[in-house]
Amino acid sequence: MSNFRSLTPSRRGVLAAGGAVGIGALLAACGGGKGSGSANGGTGGGAWSFTDDRKKKVSLDRTPQRIVAFTGTAAALHDFGIDDQIVGVFGPTKLKNGKADPQAGGIDVDRVAIIGNEYNQFNVEKYASLRPDLLITNMYEPDALWFVPDDRKDKITQLAKSVAITSSRVSLVKIIERYAELAASLGADLKAQQVTADKARFEKASAALRKAAKSHPVKVLACSGSANLFYASNPGINADLMYYKSLGVDLIVPDHLDKGGYFESLSWENADKYQADLLLLDSRTATLQPKDLAAKPSWAQLPAVKAGQITPWSSEPRFSYAGSAPLIEALTKAIESAKKVN
C-alpha cells in the first residue's frame, strides 16, 4: 500500500494530504482467525458471534442490525449481500462533486450516514447517534482499526463492539474468504446467484492473468506519486500484489524498503531506479495522477511513461470477488498490450 499505512502520525498526515503510495504502504497486518455466526444469520434472532483477526471473539445477543463500517469494508460486505444492516460508514465515501468515491463500490452513499469522509474526520457524536450494534473495519497492523483515530479509539470502541479483518501480508484470496465468512455470519447467502457469479468471474479473471503473465513477460512496478516523493511498493506485503505475483506477474521488489516494509520512498531525481515496462499507478483520489505528474521531468522520462504504459492501481482493493475481478481483468489487459521498453 502506500505510506498511508505507516505507523507514524506524520506519515498518516502525508497520506491524508494526498502523498501516499499504495495500500501496500499501510500498516502491518496480523494473522487470521476463525469466524462463526448465529444460525439465524441476519434475521436478528438468536445469539451471534464472530472471531476476528485480532483473535477476539465478539459476541452479541442477536445478529447485528445496525452496523457502521469503513467505506471499503461496507462495500465488500455489500457485494456479499449485506446492505440494509449498514447504517453508517467512515472513510472515502463521496467525491467533491457529490458522487460516490470508487471505494464505496455499490453502496448507496446517499442512504448511509457518513461519519467522516477523510482520515481523522470520525465524528464520535454522529456515530453514537446511530446507536450502532457493531463497528467493522480493516486492519493493517495488530489492533489498529483502520480510519478509527487513535486519539478517539477508546471512546469509539466503548460505544459498540468492533470487528477487524486483516488486510495486508495475506494474499487477496484469503482476505476475500474472511469477508465471505463475516458476511455469512451476518446473514448473507454465499450461494446466491450474484455471489456465485462474482466468484466465477474472479476465478476466470485470475486464470486469464496467469496466462497473460506467462505469454507477455513484462516487468511491472506498483507505485504512487506525491509532490516530493515517488514510492515503489512492495509486492511482498500488499494483498493484491501478493496475489498477482503468485499468478506469475513479474512485479519489481524494491531493494531498500522504508521502515515497515511497504514501499521504498525515492526522491524524484531517483524515480528511474527501477526500470519497469508497465507502471501500476495508485489511483486513489488522494494521490497524484498522470496529469498531475506530467510536469515532473523525471516522470516524463520514465520508459513506461514514454510508451504510455501506465494503468490505474486500486491500492486499497475492495475485498470481495465483485470488487477484485475488474481489477484483475484491467491488469490482464494492460499486460497483454504492454511491450518491453527496457
C-alpha positions as CSV (number, residue, x, y, z in Angstrom):
1,M,0.0,0.0,0.0
2,S,1.1,3.5,0.4
3,N,2.8,5.4,3.1
4,F,-0.8,5.9,4.2
5,R,-0.4,2.8,6.2
6,S,2.6,4.0,8.1
7,L,2.7,3.9,11.8
8,T,3.8,7.5,12.5
9,P,1.3,10.3,12.6
10,S,3.4,12.3,10.2
11,R,3.1,9.6,7.6
12,R,-0.6,9.3,8.2
13,G,-0.7,13.1,7.6
14,V,1.1,12.6,4.3
15,L,-1.5,10.1,3.3
16,A,-4.4,12.2,4.2
17,A,-2.9,15.1,2.4
18,G,-2.6,13.0,-0.8
19,G,1.0,12.0,-0.8
20,A,0.8,8.3,-0.3
21,V,1.8,5.1,-2.0
22,G,-0.5,2.2,-2.4
23,I,-2.2,0.4,0.4
24,G,1.0,-1.6,0.4
25,A,2.5,1.2,2.5
26,L,-0.1,0.9,5.2
27,L,0.4,-0.9,8.4
28,A,1.5,-4.3,9.2
29,A,-1.3,-6.8,9.4
30,C,-2.0,-9.5,11.9
31,G,-3.0,-13.1,11.4
32,G,-6.4,-14.6,10.7
33,G,-8.9,-16.3,12.9
34,K,-12.0,-18.4,12.5
35,G,-15.3,-16.9,12.0
36,S,-18.6,-18.1,13.4
37,G,-22.1,-16.7,13.2
38,S,-25.5,-17.5,14.5
39,A,-27.7,-20.0,12.7
40,N,-30.3,-17.3,12.2
41,G,-28.0,-15.1,10.2
42,G,-29.4,-11.6,9.6
43,T,-32.8,-12.3,11.0
44,G,-31.9,-10.8,14.3
45,G,-32.9,-13.8,16.3
46,G,-30.5,-15.8,18.4
47,A,-27.0,-15.1,19.6
48,W,-24.3,-14.0,17.2
49,S,-20.5,-14.3,17.5
50,F,-17.5,-13.9,15.2
51,T,-13.8,-14.3,15.9
52,D,-12.0,-11.6,14.1
53,D,-8.3,-11.3,13.1
54,R,-7.3,-9.8,16.4
55,K,-8.3,-13.3,17.6
56,K,-11.0,-11.7,19.6
57,K,-14.4,-13.4,19.8
58,V,-17.1,-10.7,19.5
59,S,-20.5,-11.8,20.8
60,L,-23.9,-10.2,20.8
61,D,-27.4,-11.3,21.9
62,R,-28.5,-11.1,18.3
63,T,-27.2,-10.7,14.8
64,P,-26.1,-7.0,14.4
65,Q,-28.8,-4.9,12.7
66,R,-27.1,-1.5,12.9
67,I,-23.5,-1.7,11.5
68,V,-21.1,1.1,11.0
69,A,-18.1,0.2,8.8
70,F,-15.1,1.6,7.0
71,T,-16.3,2.5,3.5
72,G,-14.3,-0.2,1.7
73,T,-15.4,-2.7,4.3
74,A,-19.0,-1.8,3.9
75,A,-18.6,-2.1,0.1
76,A,-17.2,-5.6,0.3
77,L,-20.0,-6.7,2.6
78,H,-22.5,-5.1,0.2
79,D,-21.1,-7.3,-2.6
80,F,-21.8,-10.4,-0.5
81,G,-25.4,-9.3,0.2
82,I,-25.2,-7.3,3.4
83,D,-26.7,-3.9,2.8
84,D,-29.7,-2.8,4.9
85,Q,-27.8,-3.5,8.2
86,I,-25.2,-0.9,7.3
87,V,-26.4,2.4,8.6
88,G,-23.2,4.4,8.6
89,V,-19.7,4.5,7.0
90,F,-16.4,6.3,7.6
91,G,-13.6,6.8,5.1
92,P,-13.5,8.0,1.5
93,T,-17.2,7.9,0.6
94,K,-18.1,10.9,-1.5
95,L,-16.1,12.9,-4.0
96,K,-16.1,16.7,-4.0
97,N,-18.8,16.6,-6.8
98,G,-21.1,14.5,-4.5
99,K,-20.6,11.3,-6.5
100,A,-19.5,8.1,-4.8
101,D,-15.8,7.6,-4.2
102,P,-14.6,4.4,-6.0
103,Q,-14.0,2.8,-2.6
104,A,-17.7,3.0,-1.9
105,G,-18.4,0.3,-4.6
106,G,-22.2,-0.4,-4.9
107,I,-23.1,1.4,-1.6
108,D,-25.9,4.0,-1.9
109,V,-23.9,6.8,-0.5
110,D,-27.0,9.0,-0.1
111,R,-28.7,6.4,2.1
112,V,-26.0,5.8,4.7
113,A,-24.8,8.3,7.3
114,I,-21.2,9.4,6.7
115,I,-19.3,9.6,9.9
116,G,-16.2,11.1,8.3
117,N,-15.2,11.3,4.6
118,E,-11.4,11.6,5.3
119,Y,-8.9,10.3,7.8
120,N,-9.3,11.8,11.2
121,Q,-12.8,13.2,10.5
122,F,-14.5,10.4,12.5
123,N,-17.5,12.2,14.2
124,V,-18.0,10.4,17.5
125,E,-21.2,12.2,18.4
126,K,-22.7,11.3,15.0
127,Y,-21.5,7.7,15.4
128,A,-23.2,7.4,18.8
129,S,-26.5,8.9,17.5
130,L,-26.7,5.9,15.1
131,R,-27.0,3.5,18.0
132,P,-24.5,1.0,16.4
133,D,-24.5,-2.6,17.3
134,L,-21.1,-3.2,15.7
135,L,-18.2,-1.4,14.1
136,I,-16.3,-3.2,11.3
137,T,-13.1,-2.1,9.6
138,N,-9.8,-3.3,8.0
139,M,-6.6,-3.8,9.9
140,Y,-3.1,-3.2,8.6
141,E,-1.3,-3.6,11.9
142,P,-2.2,-5.6,15.0
143,D,-5.1,-3.9,16.9
144,A,-5.0,-0.8,14.6
145,L,-8.5,-0.1,13.4
146,W,-8.3,1.4,10.0
147,F,-9.6,5.0,9.9
148,V,-10.5,5.0,13.5
149,P,-8.4,7.9,15.0
150,D,-6.1,6.7,17.8
151,D,-7.0,9.7,20.0
152,R,-10.7,8.7,19.9
153,K,-10.3,5.0,19.7
154,D,-11.1,4.3,23.3
155,K,-14.3,6.4,23.3
156,I,-15.4,4.9,19.9
157,T,-14.9,1.3,20.9
158,Q,-16.9,1.8,24.2
159,L,-20.0,2.7,22.1
160,A,-20.2,-0.6,20.3
161,K,-18.1,-3.8,19.8
162,S,-15.8,-4.0,16.9
163,V,-14.6,-6.5,14.3
164,A,-11.3,-6.1,12.4
165,I,-10.2,-8.0,9.3
166,T,-6.5,-8.1,8.5
167,S,-5.9,-6.6,5.1
168,S,-2.2,-7.0,4.3
169,R,0.6,-9.5,4.5
170,V,-2.0,-12.0,3.5
171,S,-3.0,-12.9,-0.1
172,L,-6.1,-11.2,-1.6
173,V,-7.9,-14.5,-1.8
174,K,-7.5,-15.2,1.9
175,I,-8.9,-11.8,2.8
176,I,-11.9,-12.2,0.5
177,E,-12.6,-15.5,2.1
178,R,-12.6,-13.9,5.5
179,Y,-15.0,-11.3,4.4
180,A,-17.2,-14.0,3.0
181,E,-17.2,-15.7,6.4
182,L,-18.1,-12.5,8.1
183,A,-20.9,-11.7,5.6
184,A,-22.3,-15.2,6.1
185,S,-22.3,-14.8,9.8
186,L,-24.3,-11.6,9.3
187,G,-26.9,-13.4,7.2
188,A,-25.5,-13.3,3.7
189,D,-26.3,-16.2,1.3
190,L,-23.0,-17.2,-0.2
191,K,-24.8,-19.4,-2.7
192,A,-26.9,-16.6,-4.0
193,Q,-26.7,-16.3,-7.8
194,Q,-24.9,-13.0,-7.9
195,V,-22.3,-14.1,-5.3
196,T,-21.5,-17.3,-7.2
197,A,-21.4,-15.4,-10.5
198,D,-19.0,-12.9,-9.0
199,K,-16.7,-15.7,-7.7
200,A,-16.8,-17.4,-11.1
201,R,-15.8,-14.1,-12.8
202,F,-12.9,-13.7,-10.2
203,E,-11.6,-17.2,-10.9
204,K,-11.8,-16.7,-14.7
205,A,-10.0,-13.4,-14.4
206,S,-7.3,-14.9,-12.3
207,A,-6.7,-17.7,-14.8
208,A,-6.5,-15.1,-17.6
209,L,-4.0,-13.1,-15.7
210,R,-1.8,-16.2,-15.1
211,K,-1.9,-16.9,-18.8
212,A,-1.1,-13.3,-19.8
213,A,1.8,-13.1,-17.3
214,K,3.3,-16.2,-18.9
215,S,2.8,-15.2,-22.5
216,H,3.7,-11.5,-22.1
217,P,6.6,-11.3,-19.6
218,V,6.9,-7.7,-18.8
219,K,8.3,-6.0,-15.6
220,V,5.7,-4.3,-13.6
221,L,6.2,-1.7,-10.8
222,A,3.4,-0.8,-8.4
223,C,3.9,2.8,-7.5
224,S,2.5,6.1,-6.2
225,G,3.5,9.7,-6.6
226,S,3.4,12.7,-4.2
227,A,4.6,16.2,-4.7
228,N,8.1,15.4,-3.3
229,L,8.5,11.6,-3.4
230,F,8.0,8.7,-5.7
231,Y,7.0,5.4,-3.9
232,A,7.8,1.9,-5.2
233,S,5.5,-0.5,-3.4
234,N,6.4,-3.9,-2.1
235,P,4.5,-6.9,-3.6
236,G,5.5,-8.9,-0.5
237,I,3.0,-7.1,1.7
238,N,0.2,-5.7,-0.3
239,A,-2.6,-8.3,-0.5
240,D,-3.4,-7.7,-4.2
241,L,0.2,-7.5,-5.3
242,M,1.0,-10.7,-3.4
243,Y,-1.8,-12.4,-5.3
244,Y,-0.8,-11.0,-8.7
245,K,2.8,-12.2,-8.1
246,S,1.5,-15.7,-7.2
247,L,-0.1,-15.8,-10.6
248,G,3.2,-15.1,-12.3
249,V,3.1,-11.3,-12.7
250,D,6.8,-10.1,-12.7
251,L,6.4,-7.4,-10.1
252,I,9.5,-5.5,-9.1
253,V,10.5,-5.8,-5.5
254,P,12.2,-2.7,-4.1
255,D,15.6,-3.5,-2.5
256,H,15.8,-0.7,0.1
257,L,12.4,-0.7,1.8
258,D,11.4,2.0,4.3
259,K,10.6,1.1,7.9
260,G,7.6,-1.1,7.9
261,G,8.5,-2.7,4.6
262,Y,5.6,-1.5,2.5
263,F,7.5,0.6,0.0
264,E,10.7,2.4,-0.9
265,S,10.4,6.2,-1.0
266,L,12.6,7.8,-3.7
267,S,13.3,11.4,-4.5
268,W,12.0,12.4,-7.9
269,E,15.6,12.6,-9.1
270,N,15.9,8.8,-8.5
271,A,12.4,7.8,-9.8
272,D,14.1,5.9,-12.6
273,K,15.8,3.5,-10.1
274,Y,13.6,0.6,-11.2
275,Q,13.2,0.1,-14.9
276,A,9.7,-1.1,-15.4
277,D,7.8,-1.9,-18.7
278,L,4.5,-1.2,-17.1
279,L,3.5,1.1,-14.2
280,L,0.7,0.3,-11.8
281,L,-0.1,3.8,-10.5
282,D,-2.0,4.3,-7.3
283,S,-5.4,5.6,-8.4
284,R,-6.9,6.7,-5.0
285,T,-8.5,10.1,-5.0
286,A,-5.9,11.4,-2.6
287,T,-2.9,10.6,-4.8
288,L,-1.3,12.3,-7.9
289,Q,-2.4,11.0,-11.3
290,P,-0.6,11.2,-14.7
291,K,-2.0,14.7,-15.5
292,D,-0.6,15.9,-12.1
293,L,2.8,14.3,-12.7
294,A,3.2,15.4,-16.3
295,A,5.2,18.5,-15.3
296,K,7.8,16.4,-13.5
297,P,10.7,15.8,-15.9
298,S,11.8,12.6,-14.2
299,W,8.3,11.2,-14.5
300,A,8.1,12.1,-18.2
301,Q,11.4,10.4,-18.9
302,L,10.4,7.0,-17.5
303,P,10.4,4.5,-20.3
304,A,6.9,3.2,-19.3
305,V,5.6,6.7,-19.3
306,K,7.1,7.5,-22.7
307,A,5.4,4.4,-24.0
308,G,2.1,5.2,-22.4
309,Q,2.2,2.0,-20.4
310,I,0.5,3.2,-17.2
311,T,-2.5,1.5,-15.7
312,P,-4.5,2.5,-12.6
313,W,-3.9,0.6,-9.4
314,S,-6.6,0.5,-6.8
315,S,-4.2,0.1,-4.0
316,E,-7.0,-0.3,-1.5
317,P,-8.9,-3.0,-3.2
318,R,-12.5,-4.0,-2.3
319,F,-12.1,-7.3,-0.6
320,S,-14.8,-9.2,-2.5
321,Y,-15.0,-11.2,-5.7
322,A,-17.1,-8.5,-7.3
323,G,-14.7,-5.8,-6.3
324,S,-11.5,-7.5,-7.3
325,A,-12.4,-9.2,-10.5
326,P,-12.5,-6.0,-12.6
327,L,-9.1,-5.0,-11.2
328,I,-7.6,-8.3,-12.3
329,E,-9.2,-8.0,-15.7
330,A,-7.8,-4.5,-16.2
331,L,-4.3,-5.6,-15.2
332,T,-4.5,-8.6,-17.6
333,K,-5.5,-6.2,-20.4
334,A,-2.6,-3.9,-19.6
335,I,0.0,-6.7,-19.5
336,E,-1.3,-8.1,-22.8
337,S,-0.9,-4.8,-24.5
338,A,2.4,-3.8,-22.9
339,K,5.7,-4.1,-24.7
340,K,9.2,-4.3,-23.2
341,V,10.8,-0.9,-23.1
342,N,13.9,-1.7,-21.1
